[in-house]
């Protein structure tokens, strides 16, 4: 079944009277009809981003991301920033023996009978590094070290990027300094956390250590070792790594992985609850505009349950396409054998005007849903 979910984000009209060079370069790249012209504009874009990071001034970058006139432009700048971050870092390092700085996204699912604060650092990081080396991580490179900090996504925010450039100048025997974040596990509730292990490796010029598309042989020992180091007692903990990537690429990959795992937990638990009480649930997928940008929401409900819908809210990141998130939801529902799935073709507000709560839709109450859409006349 073909469907289209609109992108709910609102992008500003670009006023070129106050130009932003990053937006101009991204627009020129996207409009280029020849590949050689596009590559030239992209090279200029990465160069300017790298220079701004090296100068420690991210004002123009923040302005470019905020004033991007389309999602394509915002996505283009964001992806270029990930590459420029590496370029700026390598310029600080040793060109004869270049360092590779990488981050491993780790999605952690934890649950405990009582509230618990799991420490934000691994007590034995050498064990993790050793098992990765023994199982061929980083294309078999053994000249790398890991920081023991379980770093949060906030450690890689835009304003903190200039300070991270020194990581590339660190010796491979010295772990990078990065903030750590504990895992606040509430009582009797599965929670999904995103953390990163950051490392540095030395390799010959031109050698790319970050080409693997999966964790290979080291993924399972990694999961088992972290569960042993952080778990125990009544704490249930599952740590799922993703392949090492450059820091900002890892951030994008990690956020997508956290969303996917969170969605799976929500859907399986909610569907099991409906089937165990009132029967088969019905699903509605909708797009919502928020103050932070936009969300794709999945609502599960049953005509035999008068309570409101069970809902999952997926915040859209700059590299996300709303349609891709909707497809992810639909594919999961198909795997769970949910037959009734409705995708709404309008963009809706964040908050319902009547209930003052985040807007979620019941499948059995969709008549007149279009009147709640943004840009539509509300009927009274």
C-alpha positions as CSV (number, residue, x, y, z in Angstrom):
1,X,0.0,0.0,0.0
2,X,1.5,3.3,-1.0
3,X,1.1,6.3,1.2
4,X,2.7,9.7,1.8
5,X,3.1,11.4,5.2
6,X,3.8,15.2,4.9
7,X,6.7,16.7,6.6
8,X,5.2,18.7,9.5
9,X,8.2,21.1,10.0
10,X,7.8,24.7,9.1
11,X,10.9,26.3,7.5
12,X,11.4,30.0,7.3
13,X,11.5,32.0,4.1
14,X,15.2,32.7,3.4
15,X,15.9,36.4,3.3
16,X,19.0,36.8,1.2
17,X,19.2,40.4,2.2
18,X,21.0,39.0,5.3
19,X,22.7,36.1,3.6
20,X,24.2,33.1,5.3
21,X,27.1,31.6,3.3
22,X,26.3,28.1,4.4
23,X,22.7,28.3,3.1
24,X,23.9,29.8,-0.1
25,X,26.5,27.0,-0.7
26,X,23.9,24.3,0.2
27,X,21.4,25.8,-2.2
28,X,24.0,26.0,-5.0
29,X,25.0,22.4,-4.4
30,X,21.4,21.1,-4.5
31,X,20.6,23.1,-7.6
32,X,23.8,22.1,-9.5
33,X,23.1,20.2,-12.7
34,X,26.7,18.9,-13.1
35,X,28.3,16.6,-10.5
36,X,31.6,18.5,-10.7
37,X,29.9,21.7,-9.8
38,X,28.0,20.1,-6.9
39,X,31.3,18.6,-5.6
40,X,33.0,22.0,-5.8
41,X,30.2,23.7,-3.8
42,X,30.2,20.9,-1.2
43,X,34.0,21.2,-0.8
44,X,33.5,24.9,-0.2
45,X,30.7,24.2,2.3
46,X,32.8,21.7,4.3
47,X,35.8,24.0,4.2
48,X,33.8,26.9,5.6
49,X,32.2,24.8,8.3
50,X,35.7,23.4,9.3
51,X,37.1,26.9,9.5
52,X,34.3,28.1,11.7
53,X,34.8,25.1,14.0
54,X,38.5,25.7,14.1
55,X,37.9,29.4,15.0
56,X,35.6,28.3,17.8
57,X,32.7,30.4,16.4
58,X,29.5,28.4,15.7
59,X,27.2,31.4,15.4
60,X,27.0,31.2,11.6
61,X,26.4,27.4,11.7
62,X,23.6,27.8,14.2
63,X,22.1,30.5,12.0
64,X,22.4,28.4,8.9
65,X,20.6,25.4,10.5
66,X,17.9,27.6,12.0
67,X,17.2,29.7,8.8
68,X,17.4,26.8,6.3
69,X,14.5,27.3,4.0
70,X,13.8,23.6,3.3
71,X,14.5,20.3,5.0
72,X,16.8,19.4,2.1
73,X,19.0,22.4,2.9
74,X,19.0,21.7,6.6
75,X,19.9,18.1,6.0
76,X,22.6,19.0,3.6
77,X,24.3,21.4,6.0
78,X,24.0,18.8,8.9
79,X,25.7,16.1,6.9
80,X,28.4,18.4,5.7
81,X,29.0,19.4,9.3
82,X,29.7,15.8,10.2
83,X,32.5,15.6,7.6
84,X,33.8,19.1,8.4
85,X,34.1,18.2,12.0
86,X,36.5,15.4,11.1
87,X,38.4,17.7,8.6
88,X,38.9,20.3,11.3
89,X,40.0,17.7,13.8
90,X,42.5,16.2,11.5
91,X,44.0,19.6,10.8
92,X,44.9,19.7,14.6
93,X,46.5,16.3,14.5
94,X,49.7,14.7,13.2
95,X,49.5,14.4,9.4
96,X,52.2,11.7,9.3
97,X,50.3,9.4,11.6
98,X,46.7,10.5,11.6
99,X,44.3,9.7,14.4
100,X,40.9,8.4,13.8
101,X,38.4,9.6,16.3
102,X,35.3,7.4,16.6
103,X,32.2,7.0,18.7
104,X,30.2,3.8,19.3
105,X,26.5,4.4,19.8
106,X,25.1,2.2,22.5
107,X,21.4,1.8,23.0
108,X,20.8,0.6,26.6
109,X,17.5,-0.9,27.8
110,X,17.3,-1.1,31.5
111,X,14.6,-2.0,34.1
112,X,14.6,-2.5,37.9
113,X,12.1,-3.2,40.6
114,X,13.1,0.1,42.3
115,X,14.5,3.4,41.2
116,X,18.2,3.1,40.5
117,X,21.0,5.4,39.2
118,X,23.4,3.3,37.0
119,X,26.8,4.9,36.9
120,X,27.8,6.7,33.7
121,X,31.2,5.1,33.4
122,X,32.4,1.6,32.8
123,X,34.6,0.2,35.6
124,X,36.8,-1.9,33.2
125,X,37.1,-0.2,29.8
126,X,40.2,-2.2,29.1
127,X,38.0,-5.4,29.0
128,X,35.8,-3.8,26.3
129,X,38.8,-2.6,24.2
130,X,40.4,-6.1,24.5
131,X,37.4,-8.0,23.3
132,X,36.9,-5.6,20.4
133,X,40.5,-6.1,19.3
134,X,40.3,-9.9,19.7
135,X,37.2,-9.9,17.5
136,X,38.4,-7.7,14.6
137,X,36.7,-4.4,15.3
138,X,38.0,-1.3,13.4
139,X,39.1,-3.6,10.5
140,X,41.5,-5.4,12.9
141,X,43.3,-2.3,14.1
142,X,44.7,-2.9,17.6
143,X,46.2,0.5,18.2
144,X,43.2,2.3,19.8
145,X,41.9,3.3,23.2
146,X,38.5,4.0,24.6
147,X,37.3,6.5,27.2
148,X,35.4,4.8,30.0
149,X,32.7,7.5,30.0
150,X,29.2,6.7,28.8
151,X,28.7,10.0,27.1
152,X,25.3,11.4,26.4
153,X,24.2,12.9,23.1
154,X,24.4,16.4,24.7
155,X,28.2,15.9,24.7
156,X,28.1,16.4,20.9
157,X,26.0,19.5,20.6
158,X,27.0,22.2,18.3
159,X,28.4,24.6,20.9
160,X,30.7,21.8,22.2
161,X,32.2,20.8,18.9
162,X,35.1,23.2,18.8
163,X,36.4,21.9,22.1
164,X,36.4,18.3,20.7
165,X,38.9,19.1,17.9
166,X,41.7,18.4,20.3
167,X,40.7,14.7,20.4
168,X,42.5,14.3,17.0
169,X,45.7,15.6,18.5
170,X,45.6,13.1,21.4
171,X,48.0,10.2,21.5
172,X,46.3,6.8,20.8
173,X,47.4,5.8,24.3
174,X,45.4,8.6,26.0
175,X,41.6,8.3,26.2
176,X,39.8,11.5,25.3
177,X,38.2,13.6,28.0
178,X,34.4,13.7,27.6
179,X,31.5,14.1,30.0
180,X,29.6,11.1,31.3
181,X,26.0,10.6,32.2
182,X,24.4,8.2,34.6
183,X,21.3,6.1,33.7
184,X,18.4,7.1,35.9
185,X,16.2,3.9,35.8
186,X,12.7,4.4,37.3
187,X,10.9,1.6,39.2
188,X,9.2,-1.1,37.2
189,X,9.6,0.5,33.8
190,X,11.7,-0.4,30.9
191,X,13.7,2.7,29.8
192,X,15.8,3.2,26.7
193,X,19.0,5.3,27.0
194,X,21.5,6.4,24.3
195,X,25.2,6.7,25.3
196,X,28.4,6.8,23.4
197,X,31.9,5.3,23.9
198,X,34.5,7.5,22.3
199,X,37.9,6.3,21.2
200,X,41.0,7.2,19.2
201,X,43.0,5.0,16.9
202,X,46.1,5.4,14.9
203,X,46.3,4.1,11.3
204,X,48.3,4.8,8.1
205,X,47.3,7.8,5.9
206,X,44.3,7.0,3.8
207,X,43.1,4.0,5.9
208,X,39.4,4.2,6.8
209,X,38.7,2.2,9.9
210,X,35.0,3.0,10.0
211,X,33.7,1.0,7.0
212,X,31.9,-1.8,8.8
213,X,28.1,-1.8,8.5
214,X,27.6,-4.1,11.5
215,X,29.3,-5.0,14.8
216,X,30.5,-8.4,13.5
217,X,32.0,-10.8,15.9
218,X,32.5,-8.3,18.7
219,X,28.9,-7.2,19.1
220,X,27.7,-10.0,21.4
221,X,30.8,-10.1,23.7
222,X,30.5,-6.3,24.0
223,X,26.8,-6.7,25.1
224,X,27.6,-9.4,27.6
225,X,30.6,-7.5,29.1
226,X,28.6,-4.3,29.6
227,X,25.7,-6.2,31.2
228,X,28.2,-7.9,33.6
229,X,29.9,-4.6,34.5
230,X,26.8,-2.5,35.0
231,X,24.1,-5.1,35.8
232,X,23.5,-7.4,38.7
233,X,20.9,-7.8,41.4
234,X,17.4,-7.0,40.3
235,X,18.7,-4.8,37.5
236,X,18.0,-6.0,33.9
237,X,20.3,-4.3,31.4
238,X,20.8,-4.9,27.7
239,X,23.4,-2.8,25.9
240,X,23.2,-2.9,22.1
241,X,26.1,-1.3,20.2
242,X,26.1,0.1,16.7
243,X,29.2,0.2,14.4
244,X,31.8,2.8,15.2
245,X,31.4,6.1,13.2
246,X,32.9,9.5,13.2
247,X,31.4,11.5,16.2
248,X,28.5,13.3,14.4
249,X,27.7,10.4,12.1
250,X,27.5,8.2,15.3
251,X,25.1,10.8,16.8
252,X,22.8,10.5,13.9
253,X,23.0,6.8,13.8
254,X,22.5,6.5,17.6
255,X,19.4,8.7,17.7
256,X,17.8,6.6,14.9
257,X,18.7,3.4,16.8
258,X,17.3,4.7,20.1
259,X,14.1,5.7,18.4
260,X,13.7,2.3,16.7
261,X,14.3,0.4,20.0
262,X,11.9,2.7,21.8
263,X,9.3,2.2,19.2
264,X,9.6,-1.6,19.3
265,X,9.2,-1.6,23.1
266,X,6.2,0.7,23.0
267,X,4.5,-1.2,20.2
268,X,5.0,-4.7,21.5
269,X,3.9,-3.8,25.1
270,X,0.9,-1.8,23.9
271,X,-0.3,-4.4,21.4
272,X,0.1,-7.2,24.0
273,X,-1.9,-5.2,26.4
274,X,-4.7,-4.6,23.9
275,X,-4.8,-8.2,22.8
276,X,-4.9,-9.4,26.4
277,X,-7.9,-7.2,27.3
278,X,-10.1,-5.9,24.5
279,X,-8.7,-7.5,21.3
280,X,-7.0,-6.2,18.2
281,X,-5.8,-2.6,18.3
282,X,-6.1,-0.1,15.4
283,X,-3.3,2.2,14.5
284,X,-3.1,5.8,13.2
285,X,0.1,7.4,12.0
286,X,0.1,11.2,11.9
287,X,2.4,14.2,11.5
288,X,2.5,17.0,14.0
289,X,4.2,20.4,14.1
290,X,5.8,21.3,17.4
291,X,7.8,24.2,18.8
292,X,11.0,22.2,18.3
293,X,10.1,21.2,14.7
294,X,8.0,18.2,14.1
295,X,7.0,14.7,15.2
296,X,5.6,11.6,13.7
297,X,3.1,10.0,16.1
298,X,1.7,6.4,16.3
299,X,-1.6,6.0,18.1
300,X,-3.0,2.6,19.1
301,X,-6.6,2.3,20.3
302,X,-9.6,-0.1,20.3
303,X,-13.3,0.7,19.8
304,X,-13.9,-1.6,22.8
305,X,-11.7,0.5,25.1
306,X,-13.1,3.9,25.9
307,X,-9.8,5.2,27.2
308,X,-7.7,7.5,25.1
309,X,-5.2,6.1,22.6
310,X,-1.8,4.8,23.5
311,X,0.8,7.0,21.8
312,X,4.4,7.1,20.6
313,X,6.0,10.4,19.6
314,X,9.0,10.3,17.3
315,X,10.8,13.7,17.2
316,X,12.3,14.5,13.8
317,X,16.0,15.2,13.7
318,X,17.6,17.3,10.9
319,X,18.6,14.3,8.9
320,X,15.2,12.5,9.3
321,X,12.6,12.3,6.6
322,X,9.1,12.1,8.0
323,X,8.1,9.5,5.4
324,X,11.0,7.2,6.5
325,X,9.9,7.3,10.1
326,X,6.3,6.5,9.0
327,X,7.5,3.6,7.0
328,X,9.5,2.3,10.0
329,X,6.2,2.4,12.0
330,X,4.2,0.7,9.3
331,X,6.8,-2.1,8.9
332,X,6.8,-2.7,12.6
333,X,3.0,-2.9,12.7
334,X,3.0,-5.3,9.8
335,X,5.5,-7.5,11.7
336,X,3.2,-7.4,14.7
337,X,0.2,-8.4,12.5
338,X,-1.7,-5.2,13.1
339,X,-4.1,-5.1,10.1
340,X,-5.9,-1.7,10.6
341,X,-3.4,1.1,10.0
342,X,-4.5,4.6,8.9
343,X,-2.0,7.2,7.7
344,X,-3.4,10.8,7.8
345,X,-2.4,13.0,5.0
346,X,-2.5,16.3,6.8
347,X,-0.2,18.1,9.3
348,X,-1.7,18.6,12.7
349,X,-0.8,20.7,15.7
350,X,1.1,19.5,18.8
351,X,-1.7,20.1,21.3
352,X,-5.4,19.3,21.0
353,X,-7.4,22.6,21.5
354,X,-10.1,20.9,23.6
355,X,-8.2,18.5,25.8
356,X,-5.0,20.6,26.0
357,X,-3.0,17.4,25.8
358,X,-0.7,16.2,23.0
359,X,-2.9,15.3,20.0
360,X,-3.4,11.6,19.4
361,X,-6.0,10.0,17.2
362,X,-8.4,7.1,17.8
363,X,-9.1,5.1,14.7
364,X,-12.8,4.9,15.5
365,X,-13.1,8.7,15.9
366,X,-11.4,10.0,12.7
367,X,-14.5,11.6,11.2
368,X,-13.7,15.3,11.0
369,X,-10.0,14.8,11.8
370,X,-9.1,16.9,8.8
371,X,-10.8,19.9,10.5
372,X,-8.1,19.8,13.2
373,X,-5.3,20.0,10.6
374,X,-3.1,23.1,10.4
375,X,-4.4,25.5,7.8
376,X,-7.9,24.1,8.0
377,X,-11.0,25.9,9.3
378,X,-12.1,24.6,12.7
379,X,-15.7,23.7,13.0
380,X,-17.6,24.5,16.1
